[in-house]
């Protein structure tokens, strides 16, 4: 997966024999391939070119995690709780 601007940068890549590494195949399941690996260029704004230009790898081996919800106390609730604690301590 890569930013759309990477297509122009990859077009000139060649191996040691002079064969192009980046190929456009309009008849295959994906339109573009880099050294035989399929490439996608999303146009929907999902890829941020300011963070990375390309992500490559064996996505069948991809492992990811989703964080559980984090509870954040609002400041007003925290202040009320501290006031209750102070009140209890003062009564002792």
C-alpha positions in Angstrom: 0.0 0.0 0.0 1.4 3.4 -0.9 0.5 7.0 -1.5 -0.6 7.8 -5.0 2.6 10.0 -5.4 4.7 6.8 -5.2 3.6 5.6 -8.6 5.7 8.2 -10.4 8.7 7.5 -8.1 8.5 3.7 -8.7 8.1 3.8 -12.5 11.9 4.1 -13.2 13.0 1.2 -10.9 14.9 -1.6 -12.8 16.6 -4.7 -11.6 20.2 -5.5 -12.6 19.1 -7.0 -15.9 17.3 -3.7 -16.8 13.8 -5.2 -16.4 11.3 -2.9 -14.6 10.5 -3.8 -11.0 7.2 -1.8 -11.0 4.7 -3.1 -13.5 1.2 -2.1 -14.4 -1.1 -5.1 -15.1 -4.6 -4.0 -16.1 -5.8 -7.6 -16.5 -4.7 -9.0 -13.1 -6.5 -8.9 -9.8 -4.5 -5.8 -8.8 -3.4 -3.2 -11.3 0.1 -2.7 -10.0 2.9 -4.9 -8.8 6.3 -4.2 -7.3 8.7 -7.1 -8.0 5.7 -9.5 -8.2 4.0 -8.2 -5.0 0.6 -6.6 -5.5 0.4 -2.9 -4.7 -2.6 -0.6 -3.9 -2.8 3.1 -4.1 -5.9 4.3 -2.2 -7.4 7.6 -3.4 -9.9 8.0 -0.6 -7.5 10.0 1.7 -6.9 7.0 4.0 -3.2 7.1 3.4 -1.3 10.0 5.0 1.7 10.8 2.9 3.1 13.0 5.6 3.5 10.0 7.9 4.7 7.4 5.4 4.9 7.0 1.6 4.6 3.2 1.5 3.8 0.2 3.7 5.0 -3.1 2.5 5.1 -6.6 3.8 3.4 -10.0 4.0 -0.1 -8.8 5.3 -1.1 -12.4 5.9 1.3 -12.3 8.8 -0.1 -9.0 10.1 -0.8 -8.9 13.9 -2.6 -6.0 15.4 -4.2 -5.1 18.7 -7.2 -2.9 19.6 -6.9 -1.1 23.0 -9.7 -1.6 25.5 -11.8 1.4 26.5 -10.0 3.7 29.0 -12.1 5.4 31.6 -11.3 9.0 32.1 -12.7 10.8 35.1 -14.0 14.2 34.5 -12.2 16.9 36.6 -15.5 17.8 38.3 -16.0 14.2 39.4 -12.4 14.0 40.7 -12.8 17.2 42.6 -16.0 16.0 44.2 -14.3 12.7 45.2 -11.4 14.6 46.8 -13.8 16.9 48.7 -15.6 13.8 50.1 -12.3 12.3 51.2 -11.2 15.6 52.9 -14.6 15.8 54.6 -14.2 12.3 55.9 -10.7 12.9 57.1 -11.7 16.1 58.9 -14.4 14.3 60.8 -12.0 11.8 62.1 
